[in-house]
Amino acid sequence: MKSKNILVVDDDRDIVFAIKKILEEQSFNIFCASNGKQAIEIVDREKIHLIIMDVMMPELDGFSAIMKIRECSNLPIILLSAKVEDSDKVLGLSMGADDYITKPFNREELIARVNAQIRRYFELGTAQSISTNKKIVNGALVMDLEEKNLYVNNELVRLTSTEYKIMELLMTYAGKVFSIEEIYEKVWGEDFFQSENAVMVHVRRIREKIEINPKEPRYLKVVWGIGYKIEKE
């Protein structure tokens, strides 16, 4: 299998060097940038498969860079931040990040999260193998499993890899209620541990993309005290 290209973005050269060394040992090709502006230029120029993005950087911060990248790409983005407050993590996820790691990071955790995002981006989980059709149709929602795209009223909806995986799970089992814990463990591929915000933020972003009125959703609904489901039509 051809090595995947990872872009590491941080204005701290020591951190960039440390991440580069760790991931090169895992046979990844590493590109480096020191600010969001350089990161966008590299994404436009190179075939990048995953980004590890710092938050506080000169010229263009991580949040702004993520929003700009999300205008044209759904490649996985892991936020790297020294901030540990939930509000910062939620903000990063709401801007379009797929996951986050706080500094100082653990080597094994970094490798595990990178591998999980790469795997999700290219394989998009096991739910696909459950369906015998190449498309899942539910009302105005159409998920093309070959293209790995979601359409609403024949309009393409741009989803991140994590958002796609959540929708694929819920649409494959339309009508079934999944708890936040179940969604996290199936989509993120790791044990659930106080990760409610990660799921809730992604669900909110999906609603904003697929629902005419996100406050009164037609498809992606919450079952209070239990979890979420796609209403079967």
C-alpha positions as CSV (number, residue, x, y, z in Angstrom):
1,M,0.0,0.0,0.0
2,K,1.3,3.4,-1.0
3,S,2.3,5.6,2.0
4,K,-0.2,8.2,3.0
5,N,0.7,11.9,3.1
6,I,0.2,13.8,6.4
7,L,0.5,17.5,6.9
8,V,1.7,18.7,10.3
9,V,1.0,22.4,11.1
10,D,2.5,24.1,14.1
11,D,4.6,27.1,14.7
12,D,6.6,25.2,17.3
13,R,9.4,23.5,15.4
14,D,10.2,21.1,18.2
15,I,6.6,19.8,18.1
16,V,6.6,19.5,14.4
17,F,9.9,17.6,14.5
18,A,8.7,15.3,17.2
19,I,5.4,14.4,15.3
20,K,7.3,14.1,12.1
21,K,9.8,11.6,13.6
22,I,7.0,9.5,15.2
23,L,4.9,9.3,12.1
24,E,7.8,8.7,9.7
25,E,8.5,5.6,11.9
26,Q,5.0,4.5,11.0
27,S,5.9,4.9,7.2
28,F,3.9,8.0,6.6
29,N,5.1,10.8,4.4
30,I,5.2,14.1,6.3
31,F,4.7,17.6,5.0
32,C,5.3,20.5,7.4
33,A,3.9,24.0,7.8
34,S,4.3,26.7,10.5
35,N,1.0,28.5,10.0
36,G,-2.5,28.1,8.5
37,K,-1.6,30.1,5.4
38,Q,1.2,27.7,4.5
39,A,-1.1,24.7,5.3
40,I,-3.7,25.9,2.8
41,E,-1.0,26.3,0.1
42,I,0.3,22.8,0.7
43,V,-3.2,21.3,0.6
44,D,-3.8,23.0,-2.8
45,R,-0.5,21.8,-4.2
46,E,0.0,18.3,-2.7
47,K,-2.2,15.2,-2.3
48,I,-2.7,15.3,1.5
49,H,-4.6,12.5,3.3
50,L,-4.7,13.9,6.8
51,I,-3.8,17.2,8.6
52,I,-2.7,17.6,12.2
53,M,-3.4,21.3,12.9
54,D,-2.3,23.5,15.8
55,V,-4.7,26.3,17.0
56,M,-2.6,29.3,18.0
57,M,-0.4,30.3,15.0
58,P,0.8,33.5,13.3
59,E,-0.7,34.8,10.0
60,L,-3.6,32.4,10.0
61,D,-4.8,30.4,13.1
62,G,-5.9,26.8,13.0
63,F,-9.6,27.5,13.3
64,S,-9.6,29.8,10.3
65,A,-7.4,27.4,8.3
66,I,-9.8,24.5,9.0
67,M,-12.8,26.6,7.9
68,K,-11.0,27.5,4.7
69,I,-10.0,23.9,3.9
70,R,-13.5,22.7,4.6
71,E,-14.8,24.8,1.7
72,C,-13.2,22.4,-0.7
73,S,-12.1,19.2,1.1
74,N,-13.4,16.6,3.5
75,L,-10.0,15.1,4.4
76,P,-9.6,14.3,8.1
77,I,-8.2,17.0,10.4
78,I,-6.9,16.4,13.9
79,L,-6.8,19.5,16.0
80,L,-3.6,19.8,18.2
81,S,-4.0,22.2,21.1
82,A,-2.5,23.1,24.4
83,K,-6.0,24.2,25.5
84,V,-7.9,21.5,27.4
85,E,-11.2,23.3,28.1
86,D,-14.2,21.6,26.6
87,S,-15.2,24.9,24.9
88,D,-12.1,24.9,22.8
89,K,-12.5,21.3,21.8
90,V,-16.2,21.9,20.9
91,L,-15.2,25.0,18.9
92,G,-12.6,23.0,16.9
93,L,-15.1,20.3,16.1
94,S,-17.8,22.8,15.1
95,M,-15.3,24.4,12.7
96,G,-14.9,21.1,10.9
97,A,-12.1,19.2,12.8
98,D,-12.7,15.4,13.1
99,D,-10.8,14.8,16.3
100,Y,-8.4,16.5,18.7
101,I,-5.3,15.8,20.7
102,T,-4.1,18.0,23.6
103,K,-0.5,18.9,24.3
104,P,1.6,17.4,25.6
105,F,0.5,14.4,23.6
106,N,1.1,10.7,24.1
107,R,3.0,8.9,21.4
108,E,0.7,5.9,21.3
109,E,-2.4,8.0,21.3
110,L,-1.1,10.1,18.4
111,I,-0.4,7.0,16.4
112,A,-3.8,5.4,17.3
113,R,-5.8,8.5,16.4
114,V,-3.9,9.1,13.1
115,N,-4.4,5.5,12.1
116,A,-8.1,5.6,13.0
117,Q,-8.7,8.7,10.9
118,I,-6.8,7.4,8.0
119,R,-8.7,4.1,8.1
120,R,-12.0,5.9,8.4
121,Y,-11.2,8.2,5.5
122,F,-10.4,5.3,3.1
123,E,-12.6,2.5,4.3
124,L,-15.4,4.5,6.0
125,G,-16.2,1.7,8.4
126,T,-17.8,-1.7,8.2
127,A,-21.4,-0.6,7.8
128,Q,-20.9,-0.5,4.0
129,S,-20.4,-4.2,3.8
130,I,-23.8,-4.8,5.5
131,S,-25.7,-3.2,2.6
132,T,-26.1,-5.3,-0.5
133,N,-27.0,-2.2,-2.6
134,K,-24.7,0.5,-3.8
135,K,-27.1,3.2,-2.6
136,I,-29.1,3.7,0.5
137,V,-32.3,5.7,-0.2
138,N,-34.4,7.2,2.6
139,G,-36.9,9.8,1.4
140,A,-34.9,12.7,-0.1
141,L,-31.6,11.3,1.4
142,V,-29.5,9.2,-1.0
143,M,-26.2,7.8,0.1
144,D,-24.0,6.5,-2.7
145,L,-21.7,3.9,-1.2
146,E,-19.4,3.7,-4.2
147,E,-18.9,7.5,-4.5
148,K,-19.1,7.8,-0.7
149,N,-21.3,10.8,-1.1
150,L,-24.6,12.0,0.4
151,Y,-27.3,13.7,-1.6
152,V,-30.3,15.6,-0.3
153,N,-33.0,16.4,-2.9
154,N,-30.4,15.5,-5.6
155,E,-27.9,18.1,-4.2
156,L,-24.5,16.9,-3.1
157,V,-23.8,17.5,0.6
158,R,-20.2,18.0,1.5
159,L,-19.5,15.9,4.6
160,T,-16.2,15.3,6.5
161,S,-15.2,11.6,6.8
162,T,-16.5,11.5,10.4
163,E,-19.8,13.0,9.4
164,Y,-20.1,10.6,6.5
165,K,-19.4,7.6,8.8
166,I,-22.1,8.7,11.3
167,M,-24.7,9.1,8.5
168,E,-23.7,5.8,7.0
169,L,-24.3,4.1,10.3
170,L,-27.6,5.7,11.0
171,M,-28.9,5.4,7.4
172,T,-27.9,1.7,7.1
173,Y,-30.1,1.1,10.2
174,A,-32.8,3.7,9.6
175,G,-35.3,3.8,12.4
176,K,-32.9,2.2,14.9
177,V,-31.8,4.4,17.9
178,F,-28.1,4.5,18.7
179,S,-26.8,5.8,22.0
180,I,-24.1,8.4,21.9
181,E,-21.7,5.8,23.3
182,E,-22.6,3.3,20.5
183,I,-22.1,6.0,17.8
184,Y,-18.7,7.0,19.3
185,E,-17.4,3.5,19.6
186,K,-18.6,2.4,16.1
187,V,-17.5,5.6,14.3
188,W,-14.3,6.5,16.2
189,G,-13.3,2.8,16.7
190,E,-12.3,3.3,20.3
191,D,-13.8,3.0,23.8
192,F,-16.1,5.8,24.9
193,F,-14.9,8.0,27.6
194,Q,-16.6,11.3,28.3
195,S,-16.9,12.0,24.6
196,E,-20.5,13.3,24.4
197,N,-19.4,16.6,22.9
198,A,-17.6,15.0,20.0
199,V,-20.7,13.2,18.9
200,M,-23.1,16.1,19.6
201,V,-21.1,18.6,17.7
202,H,-20.9,16.4,14.6
203,V,-24.6,15.6,14.8
204,R,-25.3,19.3,14.9
205,R,-23.1,20.0,11.9
206,I,-24.8,17.2,9.9
207,R,-28.2,18.6,10.7
208,E,-27.2,22.0,9.5
209,K,-26.2,20.4,6.2
210,I,-29.1,18.1,5.6
211,E,-32.1,19.6,7.2
212,I,-34.2,22.5,5.9
213,N,-34.9,23.5,9.5
214,P,-32.2,22.0,11.8
215,K,-34.3,23.0,14.9
216,E,-37.2,20.8,13.6
217,P,-35.3,18.0,11.8
218,R,-37.1,15.7,9.4
219,Y,-34.5,13.0,9.3
220,L,-31.7,13.2,12.0
221,K,-33.7,13.1,15.3
222,V,-32.8,12.9,18.9
223,V,-34.6,10.3,21.1
224,W,-34.3,12.0,24.5
225,G,-32.5,10.1,27.1
226,I,-31.4,7.4,24.6
227,G,-29.6,8.8,21.5
228,Y,-30.0,9.5,17.8
229,K,-31.7,7.9,14.8
230,I,-32.5,8.6,11.2
231,E,-36.3,8.7,10.7
232,K,-37.2,5.9,8.4
233,E,-39.3,7.0,5.4
